[in-house]
């Protein structure tokens, strides 16, 4: 019985060491998320936090979050492990003019736009994944 216990301990240590080494060596990706905060998002706004939770639950990533509309864009937070959309209310017409002006957008491995159908045309955004949030 003692050899079996020793064998189980060795296997557990070996697999545990492998798991730790793999997670430490895995590269963290950077994801820049831009949320359309125009007035057209008002009908879909309650679904945005759920969508952001789904985005930040996927993979081993760091996230930067910004929002914007025609009256300007604002960085809500730079690189961190979770997306935090706080204190933003949709208003003003849509505009993606400043979407690539953030340094975080240039540093990002992936860029995601969260918008709604009928808002600004995202087809001109090269290299962006577009998530459509509709009620």
LUMTOR-291894 format. One record per residue: chain; residue number from 1; x, y, z of N, C-alpha, C in turn; residue in three letters. Coordinates in steps of 0.2 Angstrom, whole numbers. Layout:
# residues N
<mol A&seq NUM&n_c1 X&n_c2 Y&n_c3 Z&ca_c1 X&ca_c2 Y&ca_c3 Z&c_c1 X&c_c2 Y&c_c3 Z&type ala>
...
***
This chain:
# residues 135
<mol A&seq 1&n_c1 4&n_c2 -6&n_c3 0&ca_c1 0&ca_c2 0&ca_c3 0&c_c1 4&c_c2 6&c_c3 0&type unk>
<mol A&seq 2&n_c1 10&n_c2 6&n_c3 3&ca_c1 14&ca_c2 12&ca_c3 4&c_c1 17&c_c2 14&c_c3 -3&type unk>
<mol A&seq 3&n_c1 19&n_c2 9&n_c3 -8&ca_c1 21&ca_c2 11&ca_c3 -14&c_c1 16&c_c2 14&c_c3 -18&type unk>
<mol A&seq 4&n_c1 10&n_c2 12&n_c3 -18&ca_c1 4&ca_c2 15&ca_c3 -21&c_c1 4&c_c2 23&c_c3 -19&type unk>
<mol A&seq 5&n_c1 4&n_c2 24&n_c3 -13&ca_c1 4&ca_c2 31&ca_c3 -10&c_c1 9&c_c2 35&c_c3 -13&type unk>
<mol A&seq 6&n_c1 15&n_c2 32&n_c3 -13&ca_c1 21&ca_c2 36&ca_c3 -15&c_c1 20&c_c2 37&c_c3 -23&type unk>
<mol A&seq 7&n_c1 18&n_c2 32&n_c3 -27&ca_c1 17&ca_c2 33&ca_c3 -34&c_c1 11&c_c2 39&c_c3 -35&type unk>
<mol A&seq 8&n_c1 6&n_c2 39&n_c3 -31&ca_c1 1&ca_c2 44&ca_c3 -32&c_c1 3&c_c2 51&c_c3 -30&type unk>
<mol A&seq 9&n_c1 8&n_c2 51&n_c3 -25&ca_c1 11&ca_c2 58&ca_c3 -23&c_c1 15&c_c2 60&c_c3 -29&type unk>
<mol A&seq 10&n_c1 19&n_c2 56&n_c3 -32&ca_c1 24&ca_c2 58&ca_c3 -37&c_c1 20&c_c2 60&c_c3 -43&type unk>
<mol A&seq 11&n_c1 15&n_c2 57&n_c3 -45&ca_c1 10&ca_c2 58&ca_c3 -51&c_c1 7&c_c2 65&c_c3 -49&type unk>
<mol A&seq 12&n_c1 4&n_c2 66&n_c3 -43&ca_c1 1&ca_c2 72&ca_c3 -42&c_c1 6&c_c2 78&c_c3 -42&type unk>
<mol A&seq 13&n_c1 12&n_c2 77&n_c3 -39&ca_c1 17&ca_c2 83&ca_c3 -40&c_c1 19&c_c2 84&c_c3 -47&type unk>
<mol A&seq 14&n_c1 20&n_c2 79&n_c3 -51&ca_c1 22&ca_c2 80&ca_c3 -58&c_c1 17&c_c2 84&c_c3 -62&type unk>
<mol A&seq 15&n_c1 10&n_c2 82&n_c3 -61&ca_c1 5&ca_c2 85&ca_c3 -65&c_c1 4&c_c2 92&c_c3 -62&type unk>
<mol A&seq 16&n_c1 4&n_c2 93&n_c3 -56&ca_c1 4&ca_c2 100&ca_c3 -52&c_c1 9&c_c2 104&c_c3 -55&type unk>
<mol A&seq 17&n_c1 15&n_c2 102&n_c3 -55&ca_c1 21&ca_c2 106&ca_c3 -58&c_c1 20&c_c2 108&c_c3 -65&type unk>
<mol A&seq 18&n_c1 18&n_c2 103&n_c3 -69&ca_c1 16&ca_c2 104&ca_c3 -76&c_c1 11&c_c2 110&c_c3 -77&type unk>
<mol A&seq 19&n_c1 6&n_c2 109&n_c3 -73&ca_c1 0&ca_c2 114&ca_c3 -73&c_c1 3&c_c2 121&c_c3 -71&type unk>
<mol A&seq 20&n_c1 7&n_c2 122&n_c3 -66&ca_c1 9&ca_c2 128&ca_c3 -64&c_c1 14&c_c2 131&c_c3 -69&type unk>
<mol A&seq 21&n_c1 18&n_c2 127&n_c3 -72&ca_c1 23&ca_c2 129&ca_c3 -77&c_c1 19&c_c2 131&c_c3 -83&type unk>
<mol A&seq 22&n_c1 14&n_c2 128&n_c3 -85&ca_c1 10&ca_c2 130&ca_c3 -91&c_c1 7&c_c2 136&c_c3 -90&type unk>
<mol A&seq 23&n_c1 4&n_c2 137&n_c3 -84&ca_c1 0&ca_c2 144&ca_c3 -83&c_c1 5&c_c2 149&c_c3 -83&type unk>
<mol A&seq 24&n_c1 11&n_c2 148&n_c3 -80&ca_c1 16&ca_c2 154&ca_c3 -79&c_c1 19&c_c2 156&c_c3 -86&type unk>
<mol A&seq 25&n_c1 19&n_c2 151&n_c3 -90&ca_c1 23&ca_c2 152&ca_c3 -97&c_c1 18&c_c2 155&c_c3 -102&type unk>
<mol A&seq 26&n_c1 11&n_c2 154&n_c3 -101&ca_c1 6&ca_c2 156&ca_c3 -105&c_c1 6&c_c2 164&c_c3 -106&type unk>
<mol A&seq 27&n_c1 6&n_c2 167&n_c3 -112&ca_c1 6&ca_c2 174&ca_c3 -113&c_c1 -1&c_c2 177&c_c3 -112&type unk>
<mol A&seq 28&n_c1 -1&n_c2 182&n_c3 -109&ca_c1 -7&ca_c2 186&ca_c3 -108&c_c1 -8&c_c2 190&c_c3 -114&type unk>
<mol A&seq 29&n_c1 -14&n_c2 190&n_c3 -116&ca_c1 -16&ca_c2 194&ca_c3 -122&c_c1 -19&c_c2 200&c_c3 -120&type unk>
<mol A&seq 30&n_c1 -19&n_c2 206&n_c3 -123&ca_c1 -22&ca_c2 212&ca_c3 -122&c_c1 -28&c_c2 213&c_c3 -126&type unk>
<mol A&seq 31&n_c1 -33&n_c2 215&n_c3 -123&ca_c1 -39&ca_c2 216&ca_c3 -127&c_c1 -42&c_c2 223&c_c3 -126&type unk>
<mol A&seq 32&n_c1 -43&n_c2 227&n_c3 -131&ca_c1 -46&ca_c2 234&ca_c3 -130&c_c1 -53&c_c2 234&c_c3 -132&type unk>
<mol A&seq 33&n_c1 -57&n_c2 236&n_c3 -128&ca_c1 -64&ca_c2 236&ca_c3 -129&c_c1 -67&c_c2 243&c_c3 -129&type unk>
<mol A&seq 34&n_c1 -71&n_c2 245&n_c3 -134&ca_c1 -74&ca_c2 251&ca_c3 -135&c_c1 -81&c_c2 250&c_c3 -135&type unk>
<mol A&seq 35&n_c1 -85&n_c2 254&n_c3 -131&ca_c1 -92&ca_c2 253&ca_c3 -130&c_c1 -95&c_c2 259&c_c3 -133&type unk>
<mol A&seq 36&n_c1 -100&n_c2 258&n_c3 -138&ca_c1 -103&ca_c2 264&ca_c3 -141&c_c1 -108&c_c2 266&c_c3 -136&type unk>
<mol A&seq 37&n_c1 -107&n_c2 273&n_c3 -134&ca_c1 -112&ca_c2 275&ca_c3 -129&c_c1 -116&c_c2 281&c_c3 -132&type unk>
<mol A&seq 38&n_c1 -118&n_c2 280&n_c3 -138&ca_c1 -123&ca_c2 285&ca_c3 -141&c_c1 -130&c_c2 284&c_c3 -139&type unk>
<mol A&seq 39&n_c1 -134&n_c2 288&n_c3 -141&ca_c1 -141&ca_c2 288&ca_c3 -139&c_c1 -145&c_c2 282&c_c3 -142&type unk>
<mol A&seq 40&n_c1 -142&n_c2 279&n_c3 -148&ca_c1 -145&ca_c2 273&ca_c3 -151&c_c1 -144&c_c2 267&c_c3 -146&type unk>
<mol A&seq 41&n_c1 -139&n_c2 267&n_c3 -142&ca_c1 -138&ca_c2 262&ca_c3 -137&c_c1 -143&c_c2 261&c_c3 -131&type unk>
<mol A&seq 42&n_c1 -147&n_c2 266&n_c3 -130&ca_c1 -151&ca_c2 267&ca_c3 -124&c_c1 -156&c_c2 260&c_c3 -124&type unk>
<mol A&seq 43&n_c1 -159&n_c2 258&n_c3 -129&ca_c1 -163&ca_c2 252&ca_c3 -129&c_c1 -159&c_c2 246&c_c3 -128&type unk>
<mol A&seq 44&n_c1 -153&n_c2 246&n_c3 -129&ca_c1 -149&ca_c2 240&ca_c3 -128&c_c1 -144&c_c2 240&c_c3 -122&type unk>
<mol A&seq 45&n_c1 -144&n_c2 246&n_c3 -118&ca_c1 -139&ca_c2 247&ca_c3 -113&c_c1 -139&c_c2 242&c_c3 -108&type unk>
<mol A&seq 46&n_c1 -145&n_c2 239&n_c3 -106&ca_c1 -145&ca_c2 235&ca_c3 -100&c_c1 -142&c_c2 228&c_c3 -102&type unk>
<mol A&seq 47&n_c1 -140&n_c2 227&n_c3 -108&ca_c1 -137&ca_c2 221&ca_c3 -110&c_c1 -129&c_c2 221&c_c3 -111&type unk>
<mol A&seq 48&n_c1 -127&n_c2 227&n_c3 -110&ca_c1 -120&ca_c2 229&ca_c3 -111&c_c1 -116&c_c2 226&c_c3 -105&type unk>
<mol A&seq 49&n_c1 -118&n_c2 226&n_c3 -99&ca_c1 -114&ca_c2 223&ca_c3 -94&c_c1 -113&c_c2 215&c_c3 -94&type unk>
<mol A&seq 50&n_c1 -118&n_c2 212&n_c3 -97&ca_c1 -118&ca_c2 205&ca_c3 -98&c_c1 -113&c_c2 203&c_c3 -103&type unk>
<mol A&seq 51&n_c1 -113&n_c2 207&n_c3 -109&ca_c1 -109&ca_c2 206&ca_c3 -114&c_c1 -102&c_c2 207&c_c3 -112&type unk>
<mol A&seq 52&n_c1 -100&n_c2 212&n_c3 -108&ca_c1 -94&ca_c2 213&ca_c3 -105&c_c1 -91&c_c2 208&c_c3 -101&type unk>
<mol A&seq 53&n_c1 -96&n_c2 205&n_c3 -97&ca_c1 -94&ca_c2 199&ca_c3 -93&c_c1 -92&c_c2 193&c_c3 -97&type unk>
<mol A&seq 54&n_c1 -96&n_c2 192&n_c3 -102&ca_c1 -94&ca_c2 187&ca_c3 -107&c_c1 -87&c_c2 188&c_c3 -110&type unk>
<mol A&seq 55&n_c1 -86&n_c2 194&n_c3 -112&ca_c1 -79&ca_c2 195&ca_c3 -115&c_c1 -73&c_c2 194&c_c3 -110&type unk>
<mol A&seq 56&n_c1 -74&n_c2 197&n_c3 -104&ca_c1 -69&ca_c2 196&ca_c3 -99&c_c1 -68&c_c2 189&c_c3 -96&type unk>
<mol A&seq 57&n_c1 -73&n_c2 185&n_c3 -97&ca_c1 -73&ca_c2 178&ca_c3 -95&c_c1 -69&c_c2 174&c_c3 -99&type unk>
<mol A&seq 58&n_c1 -68&n_c2 176&n_c3 -105&ca_c1 -64&ca_c2 172&ca_c3 -111&c_c1 -57&c_c2 173&c_c3 -110&type unk>
<mol A&seq 59&n_c1 -53&n_c2 167&n_c3 -109&ca_c1 -46&ca_c2 167&ca_c3 -109&c_c1 -42&c_c2 171&c_c3 -104&type unk>
<mol A&seq 60&n_c1 -36&n_c2 171&n_c3 -105&ca_c1 -31&ca_c2 174&ca_c3 -100&c_c1 -29&c_c2 181&c_c3 -103&type unk>
<mol A&seq 61&n_c1 -33&n_c2 186&n_c3 -101&ca_c1 -32&ca_c2 192&ca_c3 -105&c_c1 -32&c_c2 198&c_c3 -100&type unk>
<mol A&seq 62&n_c1 -29&n_c2 204&n_c3 -102&ca_c1 -30&ca_c2 210&ca_c3 -99&c_c1 -34&c_c2 214&c_c3 -103&type unk>
<mol A&seq 63&n_c1 -38&n_c2 219&n_c3 -100&ca_c1 -43&ca_c2 223&ca_c3 -104&c_c1 -42&c_c2 230&c_c3 -102&type unk>
<mol A&seq 64&n_c1 -43&n_c2 234&n_c3 -108&ca_c1 -44&ca_c2 241&ca_c3 -107&c_c1 -50&c_c2 243&c_c3 -110&type unk>
<mol A&seq 65&n_c1 -54&n_c2 248&n_c3 -107&ca_c1 -61&ca_c2 249&ca_c3 -109&c_c1 -62&c_c2 257&c_c3 -110&type unk>
<mol A&seq 66&n_c1 -65&n_c2 258&n_c3 -116&ca_c1 -66&ca_c2 265&ca_c3 -117&c_c1 -73&c_c2 266&c_c3 -120&type unk>
<mol A&seq 67&n_c1 -76&n_c2 272&n_c3 -120&ca_c1 -83&ca_c2 272&ca_c3 -123&c_c1 -83&c_c2 279&c_c3 -127&type unk>
<mol A&seq 68&n_c1 -88&n_c2 280&n_c3 -131&ca_c1 -88&ca_c2 286&ca_c3 -134&c_c1 -94&c_c2 287&c_c3 -139&type unk>
<mol A&seq 69&n_c1 -95&n_c2 293&n_c3 -141&ca_c1 -100&ca_c2 295&ca_c3 -146&c_c1 -98&c_c2 302&c_c3 -149&type unk>
<mol A&seq 70&n_c1 -102&n_c2 305&n_c3 -152&ca_c1 -100&ca_c2 311&ca_c3 -156&c_c1 -97&c_c2 317&c_c3 -151&type unk>
<mol A&seq 71&n_c1 -99&n_c2 317&n_c3 -145&ca_c1 -96&ca_c2 322&ca_c3 -141&c_c1 -90&c_c2 320&c_c3 -138&type unk>
<mol A&seq 72&n_c1 -87&n_c2 315&n_c3 -140&ca_c1 -80&ca_c2 313&ca_c3 -138&c_c1 -80&c_c2 306&c_c3 -135&type unk>
<mol A&seq 73&n_c1 -74&n_c2 304&n_c3 -134&ca_c1 -72&ca_c2 297&ca_c3 -131&c_c1 -68&c_c2 298&c_c3 -125&type unk>
<mol A&seq 74&n_c1 -69&n_c2 293&n_c3 -120&ca_c1 -66&ca_c2 293&ca_c3 -114&c_c1 -63&c_c2 286&c_c3 -112&type unk>
<mol A&seq 75&n_c1 -57&n_c2 285&n_c3 -110&ca_c1 -54&ca_c2 279&ca_c3 -107&c_c1 -57&c_c2 278&c_c3 -100&type unk>
<mol A&seq 76&n_c1 -61&n_c2 273&n_c3 -99&ca_c1 -63&ca_c2 271&ca_c3 -92&c_c1 -58&c_c2 268&c_c3 -88&type unk>
<mol A&seq 77&n_c1 -54&n_c2 263&n_c3 -91&ca_c1 -48&ca_c2 261&ca_c3 -87&c_c1 -43&c_c2 258&c_c3 -92&type unk>
<mol A&seq 78&n_c1 -37&n_c2 258&n_c3 -90&ca_c1 -32&ca_c2 255&ca_c3 -94&c_c1 -32&c_c2 247&c_c3 -92&type unk>
<mol A&seq 79&n_c1 -26&n_c2 244&n_c3 -93&ca_c1 -25&ca_c2 237&ca_c3 -93&c_c1 -27&c_c2 234&c_c3 -86&type unk>
<mol A&seq 80&n_c1 -32&n_c2 230&n_c3 -85&ca_c1 -33&ca_c2 226&ca_c3 -79&c_c1 -37&c_c2 220&c_c3 -81&type unk>
<mol A&seq 81&n_c1 -38&n_c2 215&n_c3 -76&ca_c1 -41&ca_c2 209&ca_c3 -77&c_c1 -48&c_c2 208&c_c3 -78&type unk>
<mol A&seq 82&n_c1 -52&n_c2 214&n_c3 -77&ca_c1 -59&ca_c2 214&ca_c3 -78&c_c1 -61&c_c2 220&c_c3 -81&type unk>
<mol A&seq 83&n_c1 -67&n_c2 220&n_c3 -85&ca_c1 -70&ca_c2 226&ca_c3 -88&c_c1 -75&c_c2 229&c_c3 -83&type unk>
<mol A&seq 84&n_c1 -74&n_c2 235&n_c3 -82&ca_c1 -78&ca_c2 239&ca_c3 -77&c_c1 -81&c_c2 245&c_c3 -80&type unk>
<mol A&seq 85&n_c1 -88&n_c2 244&n_c3 -82&ca_c1 -91&ca_c2 250&ca_c3 -85&c_c1 -95&c_c2 253&c_c3 -80&type unk>
<mol A&seq 86&n_c1 -93&n_c2 259&n_c3 -77&ca_c1 -96&ca_c2 263&ca_c3 -72&c_c1 -97&c_c2 270&c_c3 -74&type unk>
<mol A&seq 87&n_c1 -103&n_c2 273&n_c3 -72&ca_c1 -104&ca_c2 280&ca_c3 -73&c_c1 -105&c_c2 282&c_c3 -80&type unk>
<mol A&seq 88&n_c1 -107&n_c2 277&n_c3 -85&ca_c1 -108&ca_c2 279&ca_c3 -92&c_c1 -116&c_c2 279&c_c3 -93&type unk>
<mol A&seq 89&n_c1 -118&n_c2 284&n_c3 -96&ca_c1 -125&ca_c2 284&ca_c3 -99&c_c1 -125&c_c2 286&c_c3 -106&type unk>
<mol A&seq 90&n_c1 -129&n_c2 282&n_c3 -110&ca_c1 -129&ca_c2 284&ca_c3 -117&c_c1 -132&c_c2 290&c_c3 -119&type unk>
<mol A&seq 91&n_c1 -129&n_c2 294&n_c3 -123&ca_c1 -132&ca_c2 301&ca_c3 -126&c_c1 -128&c_c2 303&c_c3 -132&type unk>
<mol A&seq 92&n_c1 -131&n_c2 308&n_c3 -135&ca_c1 -128&ca_c2 311&ca_c3 -141&c_c1 -128&c_c2 306&c_c3 -147&type unk>
<mol A&seq 93&n_c1 -127&n_c2 309&n_c3 -153&ca_c1 -126&ca_c2 304&ca_c3 -159&c_c1 -120&c_c2 300&c_c3 -159&type unk>
<mol A&seq 94&n_c1 -120&n_c2 295&n_c3 -163&ca_c1 -115&ca_c2 290&ca_c3 -164&c_c1 -109&c_c2 293&c_c3 -168&type unk>
<mol A&seq 95&n_c1 -103&n_c2 291&n_c3 -166&ca_c1 -97&ca_c2 292&ca_c3 -169&c_c1 -91&c_c2 288&c_c3 -167&type unk>
<mol A&seq 96&n_c1 -88&n_c2 285&n_c3 -172&ca_c1 -82&ca_c2 281&ca_c3 -170&c_c1 -75&c_c2 284&c_c3 -172&type unk>
<mol A&seq 97&n_c1 -76&n_c2 291&n_c3 -173&ca_c1 -70&ca_c2 295&ca_c3 -175&c_c1 -64&c_c2 294&c_c3 -171&type unk>
<mol A&seq 98&n_c1 -65&n_c2 293&n_c3 -164&ca_c1 -59&ca_c2 293&ca_c3 -160&c_c1 -57&c_c2 286&c_c3 -157&type unk>
<mol A&seq 99&n_c1 -60&n_c2 281&n_c3 -160&ca_c1 -60&ca_c2 274&ca_c3 -158&c_c1 -52&c_c2 272&c_c3 -158&type unk>
<mol A&seq 100&n_c1 -48&n_c2 274&n_c3 -162&ca_c1 -41&ca_c2 271&ca_c3 -163&c_c1 -36&c_c2 276&c_c3 -160&type unk>
<mol A&seq 101&n_c1 -39&n_c2 281&n_c3 -157&ca_c1 -34&ca_c2 287&ca_c3 -154&c_c1 -31&c_c2 285&c_c3 -147&type unk>
<mol A&seq 102&n_c1 -33&n_c2 280&n_c3 -144&ca_c1 -31&ca_c2 278&ca_c3 -137&c_c1 -24&c_c2 274&c_c3 -138&type unk>
<mol A&seq 103&n_c1 -19&n_c2 275&n_c3 -134&ca_c1 -13&ca_c2 271&ca_c3 -134&c_c1 -14&c_c2 264&c_c3 -133&type unk>
<mol A&seq 104&n_c1 -19&n_c2 262&n_c3 -129&ca_c1 -21&ca_c2 255&ca_c3 -128&c_c1 -24&c_c2 252&c_c3 -134&type unk>
<mol A&seq 105&n_c1 -27&n_c2 255&n_c3 -139&ca_c1 -29&ca_c2 252&ca_c3 -145&c_c1 -23&c_c2 250&c_c3 -149&type unk>
<mol A&seq 106&n_c1 -18&n_c2 254&n_c3 -149&ca_c1 -12&ca_c2 252&ca_c3 -153&c_c1 -8&c_c2 246&c_c3 -150&type unk>
<mol A&seq 107&n_c1 -8&n_c2 246&n_c3 -143&ca_c1 -5&ca_c2 240&ca_c3 -139&c_c1 -9&c_c2 234&c_c3 -139&type unk>
<mol A&seq 108&n_c1 -15&n_c2 234&n_c3 -141&ca_c1 -19&ca_c2 228&ca_c3 -140&c_c1 -18&c_c2 223&c_c3 -145&type unk>
<mol A&seq 109&n_c1 -19&n_c2 217&n_c3 -143&ca_c1 -18&ca_c2 211&ca_c3 -147&c_c1 -25&c_c2 210&c_c3 -151&type unk>
<mol A&seq 110&n_c1 -31&n_c2 212&n_c3 -148&ca_c1 -37&ca_c2 211&ca_c3 -150&c_c1 -41&c_c2 217&c_c3 -149&type unk>
<mol A&seq 111&n_c1 -45&n_c2 220&n_c3 -153&ca_c1 -50&ca_c2 226&ca_c3 -152&c_c1 -57&c_c2 224&c_c3 -153&type unk>
<mol A&seq 112&n_c1 -61&n_c2 225&n_c3 -149&ca_c1 -68&ca_c2 224&ca_c3 -149&c_c1 -72&c_c2 230&c_c3 -148&type unk>
<mol A&seq 113&n_c1 -77&n_c2 231&n_c3 -153&ca_c1 -82&ca_c2 236&ca_c3 -153&c_c1 -89&c_c2 233&c_c3 -150&type unk>
<mol A&seq 114&n_c1 -92&n_c2 236&n_c3 -145&ca_c1 -99&ca_c2 234&ca_c3 -143&c_c1 -103&c_c2 239&c_c3 -145&type unk>
<mol A&seq 115&n_c1 -108&n_c2 238&n_c3 -150&ca_c1 -113&ca_c2 243&ca_c3 -152&c_c1 -119&c_c2 239&c_c3 -153&type unk>
<mol A&seq 116&n_c1 -124&n_c2 243&n_c3 -157&ca_c1 -131&ca_c2 240&ca_c3 -158&c_c1 -132&c_c2 241&c_c3 -166&type unk>
<mol A&seq 117&n_c1 -136&n_c2 237&n_c3 -168&ca_c1 -138&ca_c2 238&ca_c3 -175&c_c1 -142&c_c2 245&c_c3 -176&type unk>
<mol A&seq 118&n_c1 -141&n_c2 248&n_c3 -182&ca_c1 -143&ca_c2 255&ca_c3 -183&c_c1 -139&c_c2 260&c_c3 -181&type unk>
<mol A&seq 119&n_c1 -134&n_c2 259&n_c3 -177&ca_c1 -129&ca_c2 264&ca_c3 -175&c_c1 -124&c_c2 266&c_c3 -181&type unk>
<mol A&seq 120&n_c1 -119&n_c2 269&n_c3 -179&ca_c1 -114&ca_c2 270&ca_c3 -184&c_c1 -111&c_c2 264&c_c3 -188&type unk>
<mol A&seq 121&n_c1 -109&n_c2 265&n_c3 -194&ca_c1 -107&ca_c2 259&ca_c3 -198&c_c1 -100&c_c2 257&c_c3 -196&type unk>
<mol A&seq 122&n_c1 -99&n_c2 251&n_c3 -193&ca_c1 -93&ca_c2 248&ca_c3 -191&c_c1 -89&c_c2 245&c_c3 -197&type unk>
<mol A&seq 123&n_c1 -91&n_c2 245&n_c3 -203&ca_c1 -88&ca_c2 241&ca_c3 -208&c_c1 -81&c_c2 245&c_c3 -210&type unk>
<mol A&seq 124&n_c1 -80&n_c2 251&n_c3 -208&ca_c1 -74&ca_c2 254&ca_c3 -210&c_c1 -69&c_c2 253&c_c3 -205&type unk>
<mol A&seq 125&n_c1 -70&n_c2 250&n_c3 -199&ca_c1 -65&ca_c2 248&ca_c3 -194&c_c1 -62&c_c2 242&c_c3 -196&type unk>
<mol A&seq 126&n_c1 -55&n_c2 243&n_c3 -197&ca_c1 -51&ca_c2 237&ca_c3 -200&c_c1 -48&c_c2 234&c_c3 -193&type unk>
<mol A&seq 127&n_c1 -48&n_c2 227&n_c3 -193&ca_c1 -45&ca_c2 224&ca_c3 -187&c_c1 -49&c_c2 224&c_c3 -181&type unk>
<mol A&seq 128&n_c1 -56&n_c2 226&n_c3 -181&ca_c1 -60&ca_c2 226&ca_c3 -175&c_c1 -65&c_c2 220&c_c3 -176&type unk>
<mol A&seq 129&n_c1 -66&n_c2 217&n_c3 -170&ca_c1 -72&ca_c2 212&ca_c3 -169&c_c1 -78&c_c2 216&c_c3 -167&type unk>
<mol A&seq 130&n_c1 -83&n_c2 216&n_c3 -170&ca_c1 -89&ca_c2 219&ca_c3 -169&c_c1 -94&c_c2 215&c_c3 -165&type unk>
<mol A&seq 131&n_c1 -97&n_c2 217&n_c3 -159&ca_c1 -102&ca_c2 213&ca_c3 -155&c_c1 -108&c_c2 218&c_c3 -156&type unk>
<mol A&seq 132&n_c1 -113&n_c2 215&n_c3 -159&ca_c1 -120&ca_c2 219&ca_c3 -159&c_c1 -124&c_c2 216&c_c3 -153&type unk>
<mol A&seq 133&n_c1 -126&n_c2 221&n_c3 -149&ca_c1 -130&ca_c2 220&ca_c3 -143&c_c1 -137&c_c2 223&c_c3 -145&type unk>
<mol A&seq 134&n_c1 -142&n_c2 219&n_c3 -146&ca_c1 -149&ca_c2 221&ca_c3 -147&c_c1 -154&c_c2 218&c_c3 -142&type unk>
<mol A&seq 135&n_c1 -159&n_c2 222&n_c3 -141&ca_c1 -164&ca_c2 219&ca_c3 -136&c_c1 -168&c_c2 213&c_c3 -139&type unk>
***
